[in-house]
């Protein structure tokens, strides 16, 4: 009897295509003749002023209206006490210290309470005047001394209030501009294509 021959299956080798060398974008564009590669020119970065860099390093809390009032009043009370202890209650030093406190109060208040910044700053100025105003030991004489000091040094009071008002106004205008840009971007994204767009 003849036995059937068993054939071992042979793996058919597929013809391998030779690997092409990697072609760069410039060579590929030259080979195709139609596609061109353009490199965008790198723009030099803008030089940031050192004052802006220093302001960015400062802490950036977001205080409520009440929190900004407490911050300004407490800071001015402490500064007034230090002015009374170290410099015998110098109104010039107190007024100069009042201006940066007004600016920080307007910068650190949260956007929802920007209106409160120019309101709490004069109150803080009056609170800080208590140690340096002088007067007798009675409550009435102290109040009269503070009122007199406020009338005499009203220039510093108006200056600090003006600084706080300007900063709050600029922040409000920038906030409104950002909201308009966000609304415009949302409107363009959410716009459905019309008949002309479909064509």
VEXVEXMI-202127 format. One record per residue (C-alpha): residue in three letters; x, y, z. Coordinates in steps of 0.25 Angstrom, whole numbers, plus 5000, padded with zeros to 4 digits. Example, Ala and Ser with C-alpha at 12.3 -4.5 7.8 and 13.67 -1.06 7.14 Angstrom:
BEGIN
ALA504949825031 SER505549965029 
***
This chain:
BEGIN
UNK500050005000 UNK500550144997 UNK500550235008 UNK500150375005 UNK501250475006 UNK501150585016 UNK501650715012 UNK502150815022 UNK501450945019 UNK502451045014 UNK502351195019 UNK502151275007 UNK503051395008 UNK502451525003 UNK503351604995 UNK503851725003 UNK503851854998 UNK505151935000 UNK505152035011 UNK505152175006 UNK506052275012 UNK505452375021 UNK505152495013 UNK505252635020 UNK504152745017 UNK505052815008 UNK505352694999 UNK503852655000 UNK503452784995 UNK504452784984 UNK504052644980 UNK502552674979 UNK502752804973 UNK501452864978 UNK501552864993 UNK502452974999 UNK502852985013 UNK502953115020 UNK503553145033 UNK502853255041 UNK503853355046 UNK503953355061 UNK503553485067 UNK504353545078 UNK503653545092 UNK503253675098 UNK504153725109 UNK503353725122 UNK503653855131 UNK504253815144 UNK503153895151 UNK502153795146 UNK502953675149 UNK503053735164 UNK501553745164 UNK501353605159 UNK502153555171 UNK501353615181 UNK500253535188 UNK498853545181 UNK497753515191 UNK496353545188 UNK495653615199 UNK494153645201 UNK493653785204 UNK493653755219 UNK495053695218 UNK495653805210 UNK495053905221 UNK495653825232 UNK496953815225 UNK497053965222 UNK496554005236 UNK497553915244 UNK498753945235 UNK498454095237 UNK498254085252 UNK499554005253 UNK500354105244 UNK499754225252 UNK500154155265 UNK501554135260 UNK501654275255 UNK501254325269 UNK502254245276 UNK503454265266 UNK503254405260 UNK502354475270 UNK501054465261 UNK501654525248 UNK500454555238 UNK501354555226 UNK501854415229 UNK500454365232 UNK499954425219 UNK501054365211 UNK500754225217 UNK499254245214 UNK499454245199 UNK500054105197 UNK499054055207 UNK497954115198 UNK498554055186 UNK498653915192 UNK497253915197 UNK496753945183 UNK497653845177 UNK497253735186 UNK495753745187 UNK494953645179 UNK494353685166 UNK492953675172 UNK493253785183 UNK494053885175 UNK493053995179 UNK493453975193 UNK494954015192 UNK494754165191 UNK493754155202 UNK494554085212 UNK495854165210 UNK495454295216 UNK494854215228 UNK496254145230 UNK496854285229 UNK496054335240 UNK496254215249 UNK497754225247 UNK497654375251 UNK497254335266 UNK498654315271 UNK499354435265 UNK498154535266 UNK498454565281 UNK497354625290 UNK497054615304 UNK496654485311 UNK495154505309 UNK494354435298 UNK493854575293 UNK495154635292 UNK495754515285 UNK494654525274 UNK494854675273 UNK496354655271 UNK496054545260 UNK495054635253 UNK496054745253 UNK497254665248 UNK496354615237 UNK496054755233 UNK497454795233 UNK498054675226 UNK496854665216 UNK497854665204 UNK498454525208 UNK496954475210 UNK496554525196 UNK497854475190 UNK497754335195 UNK496254325192 UNK496554375178 UNK497654265176 UNK496654155181 UNK495554205172 UNK496454205160 UNK496954065162 UNK495554015164 UNK495054085152 UNK496254025143 UNK495953885149 UNK494453905146 UNK494653945132 UNK495653835129 UNK494653735135 UNK493553785126 UNK494453775114 UNK494753625117 UNK493353595119 UNK492953655105 UNK494053575099 UNK493653445106 UNK492153475101 UNK492653505087 UNK493453375086 UNK492253295092 UNK491353355082 UNK492253325070 UNK492453185075 UNK490953155077 UNK490553215064 UNK489853105056 UNK490253105041 UNK489153165032 UNK488753145018 UNK489953215012 UNK490853145021 UNK490253005018 UNK490453035003 
***
